[in-house]
Amino acid sequence: MPLVAAAVCPHPPLIVPELAGAAAPELDDLRAAADAAVARLLAADPEAILLLGAGPETERFGSADHGSLRPFGLDRHVRLWKVNCAGSDRLPLSLTIGAWLVNRSGTELPRLARAVAADAAPAECATLGADLVGEADGPVALLVLGDGSACRGVKAPGYDDPRAPAYDEGVATALAGADVEGLLGLDPVLSAELRAAGRAPWQVLAGAARAAGGDWRGDVSYHRAPYGVAYFVANWEKV
């Protein structure tokens, strides 16, 4: 089956040390966990890495497209894979940080990128996941970018919401158990109210894993909420 492994990482701009400045050490453990998750993807011997994150709309990107960290105070382009005149600055934040993480690994494997609309319905997400698996010509590893709730405390971007801890625990449990139905059951309305940017991408992952078939094993290596936003790092591997 073309889908050989998957990983989940968050996409906060501050994961880039140059953006975090003096506060960079506060996310050292998150960077280390994300680097390890990408290394596990590469260890599955894929022929390509497919990056998937939320964006304004569902769309496909070219291998020469890139993202920019300029909106966050750092004048730097982040390449997806190739660099040529055909590319453009069009990757959303999720895929920009995903490309940055993959580039840190030093791999030269081909990179593909897809965005799923942040408000896509669960059924649409599942269908997109199945389509991604069906399109793959060879073994592919999926890197899924998405944050949990942004309502963990009064200093959180979405302020404090008492529903957020239970929501995030549910996500962590589903990721740890490679629970396809658990992810597909995430409520889009509640997810939006809690500003959980990962809901749609996680549901695409669920659709891809279900379409790929077989048994999957999940492992969550990071689950914390610095700055009031829940971040997860996880790997899914075939048993």
Rosetta blueprint (number, residue, H / E / L):
1 M L
2 P L
3 L E
4 V E
5 A E
6 A E
7 A E
8 V E
9 C E
10 P L
11 H L
12 P L
13 P H
14 L H
15 I H
16 V L
17 P H
18 E H
19 L H
20 A H
21 G H
22 A H
23 A H
24 A H
25 P H
26 E H
27 L H
28 D H
29 D H
30 L H
31 R H
32 A H
33 A H
34 A H
35 D H
36 A H
37 A H
38 V H
39 A H
40 R H
41 L H
42 L H
43 A H
44 A L
45 D L
46 P L
47 E L
48 A E
49 I E
50 L E
51 L E
52 L E
53 G E
54 A E
55 G E
56 P L
57 E L
58 T L
59 E E
60 R E
61 F E
62 G L
63 S L
64 A L
65 D L
66 H E
67 G E
68 S E
69 L L
70 R H
71 P H
72 F H
73 G L
74 L L
75 D L
76 R L
77 H E
78 V E
79 R E
80 L L
81 W L
82 K L
83 V L
84 N L
85 C L
86 A L
87 G L
88 S L
89 D E
90 R L
91 L L
92 P L
93 L H
94 S H
95 L H
96 T H
97 I H
98 G H
99 A H
100 W H
101 L H
102 V H
103 N H
104 R H
105 S H
106 G L
107 T L
108 E L
109 L L
110 P L
111 R E
112 L E
113 A E
114 R E
115 A E
116 V E
117 A E
118 A L
119 D L
120 A L
121 A L
122 P H
123 A H
124 E H
125 C H
126 A H
127 T H
128 L H
129 G H
130 A H
131 D H
132 L H
133 V H
134 G H
135 E H
136 A L
137 D L
138 G L
139 P L
140 V E
141 A E
142 L E
143 L E
144 V E
145 L E
146 G L
147 D L
148 G L
149 S L
150 A L
151 C L
152 R L
153 G L
154 V L
155 K L
156 A L
157 P L
158 G L
159 Y L
160 D L
161 D L
162 P L
163 R L
164 A H
165 P H
166 A H
167 Y H
168 D H
169 E H
170 G H
171 V H
172 A H
173 T H
174 A H
175 L H
176 A H
177 G L
178 A L
179 D L
180 V H
181 E H
182 G H
183 L H
184 L H
185 G L
186 L L
187 D L
188 P H
189 V H
190 L H
191 S H
192 A H
193 E H
194 L L
195 R L
196 A L
197 A L
198 G L
199 R H
200 A H
201 P H
202 W H
203 Q H
204 V H
205 L H
206 A H
207 G H
208 A H
209 A H
210 R H
211 A H
212 A H
213 G L
214 G L
215 D L
216 W E
217 R E
218 G E
219 D E
220 V E
221 S E
222 Y E
223 H E
224 R E
225 A L
226 P H
227 Y H
228 G H
229 V L
230 A L
231 Y E
232 F E
233 V E
234 A E
235 N E
236 W E
237 E E
238 K E
239 V L
